[in-house]
Amino acid sequence: MELSLDLLRFILPELLVSHFTIASHEIEKGTLHLYFEEKKDTPREEKHRILIAHGFHKELVVQDFPLRGKNVYLHIKRRRWLDKTTGQAVHRNWDLVAQGTRMTVEFAAFLKVLSQYQD
């Protein structure tokens, strides 16, 4: 079954759909698993640095709101970059992404978890 990006925009937070690609999905015993990978776009706040994509942090699994009584799990892989000049690992600052956006309390809590999680 093919999941439509347009459909997911209705049920998932816009920030998730706009900053991550849907790598895959599976339905297992009535549970929907959605797998996301952060896009390669370098963080806006780090544009002054020369960054190269450098893999992902460990996958984070978040249980989302049920859909029609079925469990939904979001499997999220945050990207990290490497500063070519300093060799320092860099990741997106989700607190900056969230500033100025209108969001539900639940999604604010989700971003809080996302911003605290690092390898």
N, CA, C and O atoms as a GROMACS GRO file, in nm:
protein
  476
    1MET      N    1   0.084  -0.117   0.000
    1MET     CA    2   0.000   0.000   0.000
    1MET      C    3   0.089   0.124   0.000
    1MET      O    4   0.182   0.134   0.081
    2GLU      N    5   0.063   0.217  -0.088
    2GLU     CA    6   0.139   0.342  -0.100
    2GLU      C    7   0.078   0.448  -0.009
    2GLU      O    8  -0.042   0.472  -0.014
    3LEU      N    9   0.161   0.512   0.073
    3LEU     CA   10   0.113   0.622   0.156
    3LEU      C   11   0.133   0.752   0.081
    3LEU      O   12   0.241   0.777   0.028
    4SER      N   13   0.033   0.834   0.077
    4SER     CA   14   0.038   0.962   0.007
    4SER      C   15   0.096   1.069   0.099
    4SER      O   16   0.054   1.084   0.214
    5LEU      N   17   0.192   1.144   0.046
    5LEU     CA   18   0.249   1.255   0.122
    5LEU      C   19   0.142   1.358   0.154
    5LEU      O   20   0.142   1.417   0.262
    6ASP      N   21   0.051   1.380   0.060
    6ASP     CA   22  -0.058   1.475   0.084
    6ASP      C   23  -0.144   1.431   0.201
    6ASP      O   24  -0.184   1.514   0.284
    7LEU      N   25  -0.173   1.302   0.210
    7LEU     CA   26  -0.252   1.250   0.321
    7LEU      C   27  -0.177   1.267   0.453
    7LEU      O   28  -0.235   1.307   0.553
    8LEU      N   29  -0.047   1.238   0.452
    8LEU     CA   30   0.031   1.250   0.575
    8LEU      C   31   0.039   1.394   0.624
    8LEU      O   32   0.050   1.417   0.744
    9ARG      N   33   0.033   1.490   0.532
    9ARG     CA   34   0.034   1.631   0.574
    9ARG      C   35  -0.088   1.665   0.659
    9ARG      O   36  -0.082   1.757   0.741
   10PHE      N   37  -0.197   1.593   0.640
   10PHE     CA   38  -0.317   1.616   0.720
   10PHE      C   39  -0.307   1.557   0.860
   10PHE      O   40  -0.366   1.610   0.954
   11ILE      N   41  -0.233   1.448   0.875
   11ILE     CA   42  -0.233   1.380   1.004
   11ILE      C   43  -0.104   1.398   1.084
   11ILE      O   44  -0.102   1.368   1.203
   12LEU      N   45   0.002   1.447   1.021
   12LEU     CA   46   0.128   1.467   1.091
   12LEU      C   47   0.162   1.615   1.099
   12LEU      O   48   0.116   1.693   1.016
   13PRO      N   49   0.240   1.655   1.198
   13PRO     CA   50   0.281   1.796   1.209
   13PRO      C   51   0.359   1.840   1.085
   13PRO      O   52   0.442   1.765   1.032
   14GLU      N   53   0.332   1.960   1.039
   14GLU     CA   54   0.396   2.013   0.919
   14GLU      C   55   0.549   2.014   0.932
   14GLU      O   56   0.620   1.986   0.835
   15LEU      N   57   0.600   2.047   1.051
   15LEU     CA   58   0.746   2.049   1.068
   15LEU      C   59   0.808   1.912   1.042
   15LEU      O   60   0.918   1.903   0.987
   16LEU      N   61   0.739   1.808   1.081
   16LEU     CA   62   0.790   1.673   1.058
   16LEU      C   63   0.792   1.641   0.909
   16LEU      O   64   0.890   1.588   0.857
   17VAL      N   65   0.684   1.673   0.840
   17VAL     CA   66   0.674   1.643   0.697
   17VAL      C   67   0.770   1.730   0.616
   17VAL      O   68   0.823   1.684   0.515
   18SER      N   69   0.794   1.854   0.659
   18SER     CA   70   0.879   1.943   0.581
   18SER      C   71   1.029   1.922   0.605
   18SER      O   72   1.108   1.953   0.516
   19HIS      N   73   1.069   1.871   0.721
   19HIS     CA   74   1.211   1.854   0.751
   19HIS      C   75   1.261   1.710   0.738
   19HIS      O   76   1.381   1.684   0.749
   20PHE      N   77   1.169   1.616   0.716
   20PHE     CA   78   1.206   1.475   0.707
   20PHE      C   79   1.145   1.413   0.582
   20PHE      O   80   1.039   1.456   0.536
   21THR      N   81   1.212   1.313   0.528
   21THR     CA   82   1.154   1.236   0.419
   21THR      C   83   1.099   1.106   0.478
   21THR      O   84   1.150   1.056   0.578
   22ILE      N   85   0.998   1.054   0.414
   22ILE     CA   86   0.942   0.927   0.458
   22ILE      C   87   1.022   0.818   0.388
   22ILE      O   88   1.008   0.797   0.268
   23ALA      N   89   1.104   0.748   0.465
   23ALA     CA   90   1.190   0.645   0.408
   23ALA      C   91   1.110   0.519   0.377
   23ALA      O   92   1.132   0.455   0.273
   24SER      N   93   1.019   0.483   0.465
   24SER     CA   94   0.935   0.366   0.442
   24SER      C   95   0.823   0.362   0.544
   24SER      O   96   0.814   0.446   0.633
   25HIS      N   97   0.738   0.263   0.528
   25HIS     CA   98   0.631   0.240   0.626
   25HIS      C   99   0.597   0.092   0.625
   25HIS      O  100   0.625   0.020   0.529
   26GLU      N  101   0.537   0.047   0.734
   26GLU     CA  102   0.489  -0.091   0.738
   26GLU      C  103   0.371  -0.099   0.833
   26GLU      O  104   0.359  -0.023   0.929
   27ILE      N  105   0.284  -0.192   0.803
   27ILE     CA  106   0.169  -0.218   0.889
   27ILE      C  107   0.189  -0.359   0.944
   27ILE      O  108   0.196  -0.457   0.869
   28GLU      N  109   0.199  -0.366   1.075
   28GLU     CA  110   0.230  -0.493   1.140
   28GLU      C  111   0.128  -0.518   1.251
   28GLU      O  112   0.126  -0.444   1.350
   29LYS      N  113   0.046  -0.618   1.235
   29LYS     CA  114  -0.056  -0.653   1.334
   29LYS      C  115  -0.142  -0.532   1.372
   29LYS      O  116  -0.169  -0.509   1.490
   30GLY      N  117  -0.183  -0.457   1.272
   30GLY     CA  118  -0.270  -0.343   1.296
   30GLY      C  119  -0.200  -0.219   1.348
   30GLY      O  120  -0.266  -0.122   1.384
   31THR      N  121  -0.068  -0.220   1.354
   31THR     CA  122   0.010  -0.105   1.399
   31THR      C  123   0.082  -0.045   1.279
   31THR      O  124   0.146  -0.116   1.202
   32LEU      N  125   0.072   0.088   1.264
   32LEU     CA  126   0.138   0.158   1.155
   32LEU      C  127   0.273   0.210   1.204
   32LEU      O  128   0.281   0.281   1.304
   33HIS      N  129   0.379   0.174   1.132
   33HIS     CA  130   0.514   0.222   1.160
   33HIS      C  131   0.555   0.312   1.043
   33HIS      O  132   0.556   0.268   0.928
   34LEU      N  133   0.588   0.437   1.072
   34LEU     CA  134   0.635   0.531   0.971
   34LEU      C  135   0.782   0.561   1.000
   34LEU      O  136   0.818   0.596   1.112
   35TYR      N  137   0.866   0.548   0.898
   35TYR     CA  138   1.010   0.567   0.913
   35TYR      C  139   1.051   0.697   0.844
   35TYR      O  140   1.028   0.715   0.724
   36PHE      N  141   1.112   0.788   0.920
   36PHE     CA  142   1.152   0.918   0.869
   36PHE      C  143   1.303   0.935   0.880
   36PHE      O  144   1.365   0.888   0.974
   37GLU      N  145   1.360   1.004   0.780
   37GLU     CA  146   1.500   1.044   0.783
   37GLU      C  147   1.507   1.194   0.759
   37GLU      O  148   1.444   1.246   0.667
   38GLU      N  149   1.584   1.262   0.842
   38GLU     CA  150   1.598   1.407   0.826
   38GLU      C  151   1.660   1.437   0.690
   38GLU      O  152   1.753   1.369   0.646
   39LYS      N  153   1.608   1.540   0.625
   39LYS     CA  154   1.659   1.578   0.493
   39LYS      C  155   1.804   1.626   0.503
   39LYS      O  156   1.850   1.665   0.610
   40LYS      N  157   1.875   1.622   0.390
   40LYS     CA  158   2.016   1.661   0.387
   40LYS      C  159   2.039   1.811   0.396
   40LYS      O  160   2.153   1.856   0.411
   41ASP      N  161   1.933   1.890   0.386
   41ASP     CA  162   1.949   2.036   0.391
   41ASP      C  163   2.024   2.075   0.518
   41ASP      O  164   1.986   2.036   0.628
   42THR      N  165   2.131   2.153   0.501
   42THR     CA  166   2.208   2.193   0.619
   42THR      C  167   2.126   2.289   0.705
   42THR      O  168   2.044   2.364   0.653
   43PRO      N  169   2.149   2.287   0.836
   43PRO     CA  170   2.074   2.376   0.925
   43PRO      C  171   2.097   2.522   0.890
   43PRO      O  172   2.210   2.564   0.865
   44ARG      N  173   1.990   2.598   0.887
   44ARG     CA  174   1.997   2.740   0.851
   44ARG      C  175   2.093   2.815   0.943
   44ARG      O  176   2.167   2.903   0.898
   45GLU      N  177   2.092   2.779   1.072
   45GLU     CA  178   2.177   2.850   1.169
   45GLU      C  179   2.325   2.816   1.152
   45GLU      O  180   2.410   2.878   1.217
   46GLU      N  181   2.357   2.720   1.066
   46GLU     CA  182   2.496   2.679   1.045
   46GLU      C  183   2.544   2.710   0.903
   46GLU      O  184   2.644   2.653   0.859
   47LYS      N  185   2.475   2.797   0.831
   47LYS     CA  186   2.508   2.825   0.691
   47LYS      C  187   2.649   2.883   0.674
   47LYS      O  188   2.707   2.873   0.566
   48HIS      N  189   2.703   2.943   0.779
   48HIS     CA  190   2.836   3.004   0.771
   48HIS      C  191   2.948   2.900   0.772
   48HIS      O  192   3.064   2.933   0.745
   49ARG      N  193   2.915   2.775   0.804
   49ARG     CA  194   3.014   2.668   0.811
   49ARG      C  195   3.010   2.582   0.684
   49ARG      O  196   2.910   2.580   0.612
   50ILE      N  197   3.120   2.513   0.657
   50ILE     CA  198   3.125   2.418   0.546
   50ILE      C  199   3.093   2.282   0.604
   50ILE      O  200   3.176   2.221   0.673
   51LEU      N  201   2.972   2.233   0.576
   51LEU     CA  202   2.925   2.109   0.636
   51LEU      C  203   2.906   2.000   0.531
   51LEU      O  204   2.867   2.028   0.417
   52ILE      N  205   2.934   1.878   0.571
   52ILE     CA  206   2.905   1.763   0.486
   52ILE      C  207   2.819   1.666   0.567
   52ILE      O  208   2.836   1.651   0.688
   53ALA      N  209   2.726   1.600   0.499
   53ALA     CA  210   2.640   1.502   0.566
   53ALA      C  211   2.729   1.392   0.624
   53ALA      O  212   2.822   1.345   0.558
   54HIS      N  213   2.698   1.353   0.748
   54HIS     CA  214   2.785   1.258   0.819
   54HIS      C  215   2.703   1.153   0.893
   54HIS      O  216   2.730   1.122   1.009
   55GLY      N  217   2.604   1.098   0.825
   55GLY     CA  218   2.524   0.990   0.883
   55GLY      C  219   2.411   1.038   0.972
   55GLY      O  220   2.367   1.153   0.962
   56PHE      N  221   2.365   0.949   1.057
   56PHE     CA  222   2.248   0.975   1.141
   56PHE      C  223   2.278   0.943   1.287
   56PHE      O  224   2.365   0.862   1.318
   57HIS      N  225   2.202   1.008   1.375
   57HIS     CA  226   2.200   0.968   1.515
   57HIS      C  227   2.123   0.837   1.524
   57HIS      O  228   2.063   0.794   1.426
   58LYS      N  229   2.125   0.774   1.642
   58LYS     CA  230   2.045   0.654   1.664
   58LYS      C  231   1.898   0.686   1.642
   58LYS      O  232   1.851   0.796   1.673
   59GLU      N  233   1.826   0.589   1.589
   59GLU     CA  234   1.683   0.607   1.563
   59GLU      C  235   1.606   0.634   1.692
   59GLU      O  236   1.630   0.570   1.795
   60LEU      N  237   1.516   0.729   1.684
   60LEU     CA  238   1.428   0.763   1.795
   60LEU      C  239   1.289   0.713   1.759
   60LEU      O  240   1.243   0.735   1.647
   61VAL      N  241   1.221   0.645   1.851
   61VAL     CA  242   1.087   0.594   1.825
   61VAL      C  243   0.989   0.667   1.916
   61VAL      O  244   1.005   0.668   2.039
   62VAL      N  245   0.888   0.729   1.856
   62VAL     CA  246   0.788   0.806   1.929
   62VAL      C  247   0.651   0.748   1.898
   62VAL      O  248   0.617   0.728   1.781
   63GLN      N  249   0.573   0.721   2.002
   63GLN     CA  250   0.436   0.675   1.978
   63GLN      C  251   0.350   0.797   1.954
   63GLN      O  252   0.344   0.887   2.038
   64ASP      N  253   0.284   0.801   1.840
   64ASP     CA  254   0.197   0.912   1.802
   64ASP      C  255   0.054   0.878   1.842
   64ASP      O  256   0.026   0.771   1.895
   65PHE      N  257  -0.036   0.972   1.815
   65PHE     CA  258  -0.177   0.950   1.843
   65PHE      C  259  -0.229   0.833   1.759
   65PHE      O  260  -0.191   0.820   1.643
   66PRO      N  261  -0.315   0.750   1.815
   66PRO     CA  262  -0.372   0.640   1.737
   66PRO      C  263  -0.458   0.693   1.622
   66PRO      O  264  -0.518   0.800   1.631
   67LEU      N  265  -0.462   0.617   1.514
   67LEU     CA  266  -0.548   0.648   1.400
   67LEU      C  267  -0.654   0.540   1.391
   67LEU      O  268  -0.623   0.422   1.370
   68ARG      N  269  -0.779   0.579   1.407
   68ARG     CA  270  -0.891   0.486   1.400
   68ARG      C  271  -0.868   0.363   1.488
   68ARG      O  272  -0.896   0.250   1.450
   69GLY      N  273  -0.817   0.390   1.609
   69GLY     CA  274  -0.797   0.284   1.707
   69GLY      C  275  -0.671   0.201   1.688
   69GLY      O  276  -0.648   0.106   1.763
   70LYS      N  277  -0.589   0.236   1.590
   70LYS     CA  278  -0.465   0.162   1.564
   70LYS      C  279  -0.346   0.242   1.615
   70LYS      O  280  -0.343   0.365   1.602
   71ASN      N  281  -0.248   0.174   1.672
   71ASN     CA  282  -0.127   0.241   1.720
   71ASN      C  283  -0.045   0.293   1.602
   71ASN      O  284  -0.043   0.233   1.495
   72VAL      N  285   0.022   0.406   1.624
   72VAL     CA  286   0.109   0.466   1.524
   72VAL      C  287   0.244   0.496   1.590
   72VAL      O  288   0.249   0.560   1.695
   73TYR      N  289   0.350   0.447   1.529
   73TYR     CA  290   0.485   0.474   1.579
   73TYR      C  291   0.565   0.547   1.472
   73TYR      O  292   0.565   0.507   1.356
   74LEU      N  293   0.632   0.654   1.513
   74LEU     CA  294   0.718   0.731   1.425
   74LEU      C  295   0.862   0.693   1.456
   74LEU      O  296   0.909   0.710   1.569
   75HIS      N  297   0.932   0.641   1.358
   75HIS     CA  298   1.073   0.604   1.372
   75HIS      C  299   1.152   0.716   1.304
   75HIS      O  300   1.144   0.733   1.182
   76ILE      N  301   1.227   0.790   1.382
   76ILE     CA  302   1.289   0.913   1.332
   76ILE      C  303   1.441   0.904   1.342
   76ILE      O  304   1.497   0.876   1.447
   77LYS      N  305   1.506   0.929   1.228
   77LYS     CA  306   1.652   0.933   1.225
   77LYS      C  307   1.694   1.077   1.197
   77LYS      O  308   1.672   1.132   1.089
   78ARG      N  309   1.757   1.137   1.300
   78ARG     CA  310   1.808   1.273   1.284
   78ARG      C  311   1.945   1.268   1.218
   78ARG      O  312   2.028   1.182   1.248
   79ARG      N  313   1.966   1.361   1.128
   79ARG     CA  314   2.092   1.367   1.054
   79ARG      C  315   2.196   1.443   1.136
   79ARG      O  316   2.164   1.528   1.219
   80ARG      N  317   2.321   1.411   1.109
   80ARG     CA  318   2.430   1.492   1.163
   80ARG      C  319   2.523   1.528   1.049
   80ARG      O  320   2.533   1.457   0.949
   81TRP      N  321   2.590   1.639   1.066
   81TRP     CA  322   2.684   1.689   0.966
   81TRP      C  323   2.820   1.702   1.031
   81TRP      O  324   2.832   1.704   1.154
   82LEU      N  325   2.923   1.711   0.949
   82LEU     CA  326   3.058   1.730   0.997
   82LEU      C  327   3.110   1.862   0.941
   82LEU      O  328   3.102   1.887   0.821
   83ASP      N  329   3.162   1.946   1.030
   83ASP     CA  330   3.223   2.072   0.989
   83ASP      C  331   3.360   2.038   0.932
   83ASP      O  332   3.447   1.987   1.002
   84LYS      N  333   3.380   2.066   0.802
   84LYS     CA  334   3.505   2.029   0.735
   84LYS      C  335   3.624   2.102   0.792
   84LYS      O  336   3.737   2.051   0.787
   85THR      N  337   3.603   2.221   0.847
   85THR     CA  338   3.714   2.300   0.899
   85THR      C  339   3.758   2.252   1.037
   85THR      O  340   3.878   2.236   1.062
   86THR      N  341   3.662   2.229   1.126
   86THR     CA  342   3.695   2.196   1.265
   86THR      C  343   3.686   2.047   1.297
   86THR      O  344   3.740   2.002   1.397
   87GLY      N  345   3.616   1.971   1.212
   87GLY     CA  346   3.594   1.829   1.241
   87GLY      C  347   3.484   1.807   1.344
   87GLY      O  348   3.462   1.694   1.388
   88GLN      N  349   3.415   1.913   1.382
   88GLN     CA  350   3.310   1.905   1.484
   88GLN      C  351   3.180   1.851   1.423
   88GLN      O  352   3.143   1.888   1.312
   89ALA      N  353   3.113   1.763   1.498
   89ALA     CA  354   2.981   1.713   1.456
   89ALA      C  355   2.876   1.819   1.486
   89ALA      O  356   2.879   1.884   1.591
   90VAL      N  357   2.784   1.837   1.393
   90VAL     CA  358   2.680   1.940   1.403
   90VAL      C  359   2.545   1.875   1.379
   90VAL      O  360   2.533   1.785   1.296
   91HIS      N  361   2.443   1.921   1.451
   91HIS     CA  362   2.306   1.875   1.425
   91HIS      C  363   2.213   1.995   1.432
   91HIS      O  364   2.249   2.100   1.486
   92ARG      N  365   2.093   1.979   1.378
   92ARG     CA  366   1.995   2.087   1.374
   92ARG      C  367   1.948   2.121   1.515
   92ARG      O  368   1.926   2.032   1.597
   93ASN      N  369   1.933   2.250   1.541
   93ASN     CA  370   1.882   2.298   1.670
   93ASN      C  371   1.730   2.308   1.658
   93ASN      O  372   1.677   2.403   1.601
   94TRP      N  373   1.659   2.208   1.712
   94TRP     CA  374   1.514   2.204   1.698
   94TRP      C  375   1.443   2.313   1.776
   94TRP      O  376   1.329   2.346   1.744
   95ASP      N  377   1.508   2.371   1.877
   95ASP     CA  378   1.448   2.485   1.948
   95ASP      C  379   1.436   2.604   1.853
   95ASP      O  380   1.336   2.676   1.857
   96LEU      N  381   1.537   2.625   1.767
   96LEU     CA  382   1.531   2.734   1.670
   96LEU      C  383   1.425   2.708   1.564
   96LEU      O  384   1.356   2.800   1.520
   97VAL      N  385   1.412   2.584   1.521
   97VAL     CA  386   1.311   2.549   1.421
   97VAL      C  387   1.172   2.578   1.475
   97VAL      O  388   1.085   2.626   1.402
   98ALA      N  389   1.151   2.549   1.602
   98ALA     CA  390   1.019   2.563   1.663
   98ALA      C  391   0.980   2.708   1.690
   98ALA      O  392   0.861   2.739   1.699
   99GLN      N  393   1.078   2.798   1.701
   99GLN     CA  394   1.046   2.938   1.732
   99GLN      C  395   0.958   2.998   1.624
   99GLN      O  396   0.984   2.982   1.504
  100GLY      N  397   0.856   3.066   1.667
  100GLY     CA  398   0.768   3.136   1.574
  100GLY      C  399   0.666   3.048   1.506
  100GLY      O  400   0.591   3.096   1.422
  101THR      N  401   0.660   2.920   1.540
  101THR     CA  402   0.559   2.834   1.479
  101THR      C  403   0.446   2.811   1.577
  101THR      O  404   0.466   2.810   1.698
  102ARG      N  405   0.327   2.794   1.524
  102ARG     CA  406   0.212   2.758   1.607
  102ARG      C  407   0.206   2.607   1.613
  102ARG      O  408   0.207   2.540   1.509
  103MET      N  409   0.199   2.554   1.733
  103MET     CA  410   0.196   2.409   1.745
  103MET      C  411   0.113   2.367   1.864
  103MET      O  412   0.088   2.445   1.956
  104THR      N  413   0.071   2.244   1.862
  104THR     CA  414  -0.006   2.191   1.973
  104THR      C  415   0.088   2.162   2.090
  104THR      O  416   0.210   2.151   2.072
  105VAL      N  417   0.032   2.151   2.207
  105VAL     CA  418   0.110   2.117   2.326
  105VAL      C  419   0.180   1.983   2.304
  105VAL      O  420   0.296   1.965   2.343
  106GLU      N  421   0.108   1.888   2.243
  106GLU     CA  422   0.165   1.756   2.220
  106GLU      C  423   0.286   1.763   2.126
  106GLU      O  424   0.386   1.695   2.149
  107PHE      N  425   0.276   1.845   2.020
  107PHE     CA  426   0.389   1.852   1.929
  107PHE      C  427   0.505   1.928   1.991
  107PHE      O  428   0.621   1.898   1.963
  108ALA      N  429   0.476   2.025   2.076
  108ALA     CA  430   0.583   2.094   2.148
  108ALA      C  431   0.659   1.995   2.236
  108ALA      O  432   0.782   2.001   2.244
  109ALA      N  433   0.586   1.904   2.300
  109ALA     CA  434   0.651   1.800   2.382
  109ALA      C  435   0.734   1.708   2.294
  109ALA      O  436   0.843   1.666   2.334
  110PHE      N  437   0.683   1.676   2.175
  110PHE     CA  438   0.757   1.592   2.080
  110PHE      C  439   0.888   1.660   2.041
  110PHE      O  440   0.993   1.594   2.038
  111LEU      N  441   0.885   1.789   2.010
  111LEU     CA  442   1.007   1.861   1.974
  111LEU      C  443   1.106   1.865   2.090
  111LEU      O  444   1.227   1.858   2.071
  112LYS      N  445   1.053   1.876   2.211
  112LYS     CA  446   1.139   1.877   2.329
  112LYS      C  447   1.216   1.745   2.339
  112LYS      O  448   1.336   1.745   2.365
  113VAL      N  449   1.147   1.634   2.317
  113VAL     CA  450   1.214   1.503   2.319
  113VAL      C  451   1.315   1.496   2.206
  113VAL      O  452   1.427   1.448   2.227
  114LEU      N  453   1.278   1.541   2.088
  114LEU     CA  454   1.366   1.535   1.972
  114LEU      C  455   1.493   1.616   1.994
  114LEU      O  456   1.602   1.572   1.956
  115SER      N  457   1.481   1.734   2.055
  115SER     CA  458   1.597   1.820   2.073
  115SER      C  459   1.690   1.770   2.182
  115SER      O  460   1.809   1.803   2.182
  116GLN      N  461   1.639   1.690   2.275
  116GLN     CA  462   1.724   1.638   2.383
  116GLN      C  463   1.797   1.511   2.342
  116GLN      O  464   1.897   1.476   2.404
  117TYR      N  465   1.750   1.444   2.239
  117TYR     CA  466   1.805   1.314   2.204
  117TYR      C  467   1.925   1.328   2.112
  117TYR      O  468   1.913   1.385   2.003
  118GLN      N  469   2.039   1.278   2.154
  118GLN     CA  470   2.159   1.275   2.073
  118GLN      C  471   2.238   1.152   2.109
  118GLN      O  472   2.221   1.097   2.219
  119ASP      N  473   2.324   1.106   2.019
  119ASP     CA  474   2.412   0.991   2.050
  119ASP      C  475   2.504   1.027   2.164
  119ASP      O  476   2.586   0.945   2.206
   0.00000   0.00000   0.00000
